[in-house]
Amino acid sequence: MNYLRLKKRKEISAVLKNGKRARGETLTVVYLPAERTAMAVCVGKKYGKSVARNRIKRLLREAFRLRAEGILPCRVLLIPKVAEEYSVAAFGRDLGRIFRREKLEDRAR
């Protein structure tokens, strides 16, 4: 599935201000209904040096890519929780649970 990336500060701020939050074990998802699916990852300096932050971003993008096929169009902001270890499997499980719980999955597909 192709999805857009939220890159502008104004877009990310709008999602943070007006969106709904859903929390899981490994991450927090902030989402806002939209016409097309768009995603951004927020990883601050408290997660470590740039190498560690970039790895977390790569893992989150991959987990979202694997799970995004069946979700309804919305703007999604992914915020991980600080942990010792991060993995695509853990993020993917959490995203699946959150999408089902928040009814973001498209049942027609």
N, C-alpha and C positions, 0 to 999 in steps of 0.2 A: 504494500500500500504506500502510495506517495502521500506525504504530508508536508505542510509548510512548517517553517521554523519561525518562532517568535523571536525577533532580534532587537526590536526597538524598545527602549526603556518605557515609552508611553504605552505600548501594547502589554508589556509584562505588568506594569503598574495597574492597568485596567483590570487584568485578570486577578491580581492580588486584592484589589479593592472591592470588586464586584462579584468575584467567583465564590463557589462553594468549596469547602475543604473536606477532604476525606483522608483519614489517617490509617496507616497500616503499620506493620511491625518494622519495616525498613525504610519507609518513606511517607511523605505527605503529598497528596495530589490536590492541586487547586484547579478547578475547571469552570468553564463558562461556555454555555451553548453558543455555537457559531455556524456559519454556512459551510465552512471547510475545516478539516482537522488541522490544527497547528499546535506545535509543542515547543517548550523551552525547558532547560534544566538550570536550576539555581544551586551552585555549589560555592560557598564562601571560603574564606581563608581558614576558618576553624577546622576544616577537613584535612588540612595538611598543606604541604608544598605543592607547587604547580603540577608535578608529575602525578601525585596522588589525586588531585582534583580532576585532572584530565582523564585519568583512568575511570573515576567514578562517572564522569559525564559520558564516556564511551559505553560503559556498562548500562547506564540508564537509557541511552538512545537505542541500544540494541534490544533491551528488554521491551521498550515501547514499540519498536519496529515489529517485533515478533507478536505482540498482543494487539496492535492497533488495527489489524484487519477487520475486526468485528465491532468496533466501537462507533457510536453515533458521532456526527461532526461536532467538535467542540474545541475550544482552546484549552490546552492542558499545560500546567506548570508542575514540574516534578522537583521536589525538594527532599533529598535523602536525609536520613537521621545519622548522626555520628555513631560509628561502630568500628570494631576491630577489623572485620573482614567484610568485603562487598563481593557479590557475585550476580551474574545475570539471572541465574535460577531463582535466587531469593527475591530480586527485584521483579522478575516475571510473575512469580507466585503472588506477590503482594499486589501487583497491578491487576492481575486477573480477579483476585478477591475484591478489590476496590471497584473495578468496573462492573462486576456482577452486583455487588451490594448497592452501588449508587445507580444501578439500572442504566449504565452508559453503553452496555452491549446491545447491538442491534440484533433482535431476535429473528428478523426476517431473513437474514443472510445465512 
